[in-house]
């Protein structure tokens, strides 16, 4: 007969509904396992019992055939039609190894135990004896935790790339390669530079979050660079060549007769090409600078205005 008691009903043990999906069952077990696993609660018999109950409930409900038989009342909460103890299969065996079960398809037990033992390692525990002599989780090799760090770099270094010496939070000194065009907030991965693995497992990675200091006048939009280029009245009116800044140094650029606000492009002078990414462009928006007016310039402009009846705002007022 199907048990209704919350002490034995696998649905109630896991805290899920009878229509719960496999993912929901797995997530519920993961949550309980992280809370009650014996390696995280050394010497706590109550937590050990709760873990064993959750493991047994998970084992039954993630087996589609057994779950269907239980729902039909053909088997009891022990997963068997006989009188065997519900949790015997979990209580027998060496400590640590008795909690290791072959996961059903999609069960993801390796992920669960990896989380558990990383958590236990972070708490400084010795696994309650379950990992003694390299025997934790039945000798399971676990990848080390990733290590988070941050690095602040100037705009030009982010745009052009380079190398930096960085001291990680664990005290290790590393040389980090900054690729051209790294974005503010981008995370660079240094493989194998994280925390050591567990039980002979591989080390984690160092994840370096980049912060980019804004430039005084350059602005980045994708792989293109934009800035305002001041020009005099004569340069805007007569045109000519002017010296303009770029990411790699000043260059000469032709400025045609132009109005203020005209955008000129220097092809390939934006973020450098990298990998399969082409180089960006540099865009200069002309900004008219009147400067100091003298009598000669003022008279010349008055004479010019008198000879040319131009209304630049025509069409704005109807």
N, C-alpha and C positions, 0 to 999 in steps of 0.2 A: 504494500500500500504506500502511496506517495506521502512523504512526511510533510506536515504543514508547519512544524516548529521552525522558528528562525534559527535555532541552534543547529539544525541539520539541513534545512532547505537551501540548496546551493544558490538559488536566486537571491534569497534573503541574506545569505552570508556575504555575497558580493555586492548587495545593495542595488541590483538591477531588476528591471521588469521582466516578465516572462516573454516579452516580445523583443528583448534586447538583441542587437546585432552582435556578430562575432567581435567587431571592433570595440563595441561598448563593453562587452564582457572582458576583453583583453585589457582595456583601459582601467576598468574597475579593479581587476586583479593587480595591475601594476601599482595602482595607488595604495592598495592594502599591503602589497609586498614591501614597498618602500617604507611603510610605517611599522610593520610587524616582523620583518625578517630577523631571525635570531642573530645574524652577524651584526645587526644594528642595535640589538637589544640583548647583549650577553647576560646570561643568568636570569632572564625574565621568562619564566615558564608560561605565563599567560599570553605574552606576545607570541611565543613559539607555537602555542596551540592555535591562536588566531591565524597565524601564517599557514599552518598545516591545513586548517579548515578552508582557507581561501584557495590554497593550491589544489586541494581535492575538488572543490567546487568548480574551479577553472578547468581542471582536467576533464570533468564530466561534461560541462556545458560547451566546451570547444570541440568535443567529439560529436559530430552531427548525429550519428546513429544512436549513441547513448542518450543524448539530449532528447531525441524523439521518443525513445523508449521510456525515459523518465517522465516526459510530459504526458505520455499515454498511460502512465501508472504501471508499466510492465516491469520496471526495476525501481528500487528505492534510492534514496539519496546517497547510499553507499556505492551506487553503480553496479550492484550485484543483487541477485534475487535471494541470496543466502544471508546468513547471520554474521558474516565477517565484519570486523570492526571497520568503521567508515574510513578511519585515517591510518590503518595498519600499514598500508603500502608506503605511507610517507614517514611513519615513525621508525620503521626498520632500516637498518643500514648505518654506516658510520656517519657521525655528525658532519654536516656540510654536504656530503655526497647524497644523503637521503632527501635533500631539498632539490636535487637536480633531476629533472624529468625530461624525457624527450618531448619537445613541444609539438603540438599539432600543427598542421600546415597553416602558415600565417600567424602562428602563436607568438613568435618573436621573443622567446625566452632569453636568447643571448643578449638582446638589447636590455631586457629587464635586469638580468644579473649584472650586466656591465654597469648600469646605473647604480645598482645596489652597492657593488663593491667600490665604485668610485666614491659614492657617498660615505661608505664606511671608512675608506682611506682618508677622506677629507676630515672625518671626525676623529682621526687618530686612533681608531680602534684596531685591535689585532684580529678582528673577525670572530671573537669568542672561541678561538681554537679551531674554527672551521677552515682557516687558511694556514694553519701551522705547518711548517715544513713544506711550503709550496703547495699545499693541498686544497687551497681555497676553491670553492665551487668545483670540487673534483679536479683541480689542477687547471682550470680554465685560464687561458692567457688573455688578459684584458688590455686594451689600448689605454694609454695614459690620457689624463684630462688635457684639453687645450688650455693654453695660457693666453690671457688677454693683456694687451699693452696698447699704448697710444704714442703717436709721434706727430709733432707740429713742425711743418716745413713752410718756407716762404713760397710765394706764388710761382716765381720763376723756376725753382727747383721742382715743384710739382709739374710744371709744364714741360720742362726739358729732361727731367729724370736725373738720377745720380746715385750715389751710395752714401750711407750714413752709418755711424757707429751708434748702437743702441744698447742700453742696459735694461734687460728684461726684469720683471718684478721678482724673479727668483735669484737675481744677482748675476746671471750669465750675460757676458758681453757678446753681441753678435753684430755682423755687418749686414745691413739690409740694403737690397737693391731696389731703388725707386724707379719704376718704369715711366717713360715719358707719358704725360697726360693723366697722371693719377688724379682722381677727383677728391674733393673734400668729402669726408665721411666714408671713403672707400676702405675696405679691409684687405690688407696684404697678408698672405699666408706663408709662414716659414715652416716647412715640413720638418717634423722631428725635433723642433725646438721647444716643445711644450713639456708637461710633466712626464716623468718616467712611467713606463708601462707597469702593469701589475702581473706578477708571476711570470716574468719573462716576456710579456707582451710589448708591442712597439710603443714608442713615446708618442705623446700627442703633438699638436702643432702650436706654434705661436701665431696668434691673430693680432695683427698690428693695425689699429684704426688710425687713418691719416686725417689730420686737421690742416687745412691750407690757410695761411694768412693772406687776407685780401691784398691786392696790389694797389699802389697809389693811383694809377689811372687805367691799367689794363682790366678788362672784364672778359670772362670766359663764357661763351655760349656754345655748348657742345665741344667741337674741336676747333672752333673759330675764336679769334681774339678781336675784341672791339675796344676802341678808345676814341676820345674826342681830340681832334687835331686843331689847335689854334692857328688861325691865319690872319694876316693883316688885310686891311681894305685893298691895298695895292695887289697883294698876292691873289686875293679872291677875284679882283676885277681884271687884272692883267695876266694872271696865270704865271707859271714858272716852276722851277724845281725847289723843293724844300727838303730838309733833312727830317726824317721821322724815326721814332724809336721802334724797334721790333724786339722779340724775345731774345734774339741773339746779338743785338747791337744795332746802331743806327744805320739807315740806308737812305739814299736819295730817291725821291719820288716826284714825278711830274704832277703838278696841280693845274688843271685847265681853268679857264674862266668859269667860275662856279658861284652859286649862291651858298649862303650859310646853310648847313644841314645836309649838303650833298655828301654821299658816302662813296669813298674811293676804296678800291680793293687791291691788296698785294697778295697775289696767289701763292699759296704754299708757305706763307710766313706765320701761320697759326701754330697750333699744337703739332709737333713733329710726327711724321709717320712712325707707326710702331706695329709690328706684326702685320696683320691684314688690314690695318686701319690706315687710310691715306692721310696725308698732312692736311691740316686745316688752313684757313686763309686769315689774313689780317685785314680788318675793316677800320678805316679812319673816317670819322664823321667831322666835316669841317665846322669849326666854331669861329665865328667872326669876332676879332678883337679890334676895337676901334683905336685904343691907345690914346696918347695925348694929342689933342687937337691944337694946331697952331694956326695963325692967321692965313697963311698961304693955302693950307688944306681946306680951311673953312670957306675961303672965297672960291676956290676951285669947285667945291661941291655945290655952292650956291649957283655958280654960273652953269654947271652941268644940269642941275635941277631945273633951271629956268629954260633950258633948251630942250628938255625931254619931259613930255607930259606922260609919266608912267604911274599907274596906280597898282601897286603890288597886291592890294587887298580887294581888287575888283572881283565881284562874285561872292564875297563873304556877306555883303549886305544886299538884300533883295528888296 
